[in-house]
């Protein structure tokens, strides 16, 4: 007899660090738990700096040694070309380091302020049991820190 799983398994990192109050090895995440777990992992990714430059990052086959995003402070986000470059870098990072997300689309927008606030919108799908569920995240990127805001 086949048993359908009605949740998603908790990631190893969450189990090892006790994120979410300690998670047993066989624990399943419901929809909101999965969204929180993804949000934590996105913050970890955005707040980690890869050892690679932007061009090396885009040209390399990434490994865990390359985790994080390359330093993109040199980019001028007012340029559409550079926002597209940043979106491509983030998309590649998500593909390499967040395997739970499928059909990922990344857009980078520029807000007001000095320096201008960079906002990254991430749209994708995540498997929850036998279903794919749409997830949207907004990440506000400030010099030295990124904050994930749950968009949907």
LINZIKA-V216855 format. One record per pair of residues at least 6 apart in sequence whose ideal C-beta (glycine too) atoms are under 8 Angstrom apart, sorted by the first residue. I is the first residue (numbers start at 0). J is the second residue. Records with the same first field share a line. If there is no record, write none. Layout:
# LINZIKA-V216855
I: J  J
This chain:
# LINZIKA-V216855
3: 128  129
4: 27  128  129
5: 27  128
6: 27  28  29  32  33  127  128
7: 27  28  32  33  99  125  126  127  128
8: 26  27  28
9: 19  22  26  27  28  32  36
10: 36  40  99
12: 18  40
13: 19  22  36  39
14: 22  23  24  26
18: 36  39
19: 32  35  36
28: 36
29: 127
30: 127  132
33: 99  125  127
34: 134  149
37: 97  99  100  125  134  136
38: 136  147  149
39: 147
40: 97
41: 97  121  136  138  147
42: 138  145  146  147
44: 66  67  68  92  93  96  97
45: 68  119  138  140  145  147
46: 144  145
47: 66  67  68
48: 67  68  69  70
49: 56  65  66  67  68  69  92
50: 64  65
51: 59  65  69
52: 69  70
53: 69  70  71  73  74  84  88
55: 69
56: 65  68  69  88  91  92
57: 87  88  91
59: 65
61: 91  92  95  96
65: 95
66: 96
67: 92
68: 88  89  92
69: 88
71: 85  88
72: 142
74: 81  84  85
75: 81
76: 82  85  107  109  115  117
77: 109  115
82: 107  108  109
83: 107
85: 107  117  119
86: 105  106  107  119
87: 105
89: 105  107  119  121
90: 103  104  105
93: 100  103  105  121  123
94: 103
99: 125  126
100: 121  123  124  125  134
101: 123  124  125  126  131
102: 123  124
103: 121  122  123
104: 121  122  123
105: 119  120  121  122
106: 119  120
107: 117  118  119  120
108: 117  118  119  120
109: 115  116  117  118
110: 116  117  118
114: 142
116: 139  140  141
117: 139  140  141
118: 137  138  139  140
119: 137  138  140
120: 135  136  137  150
121: 135  136  137  138
122: 133  134  135
123: 133  134  135
124: 131  132  133  134
125: 131  132  134
126: 132
133: 151
134: 151
135: 150  151
136: 147  148  149  150
137: 147  148  149  150
138: 145  146  147  148
139: 145  146  148
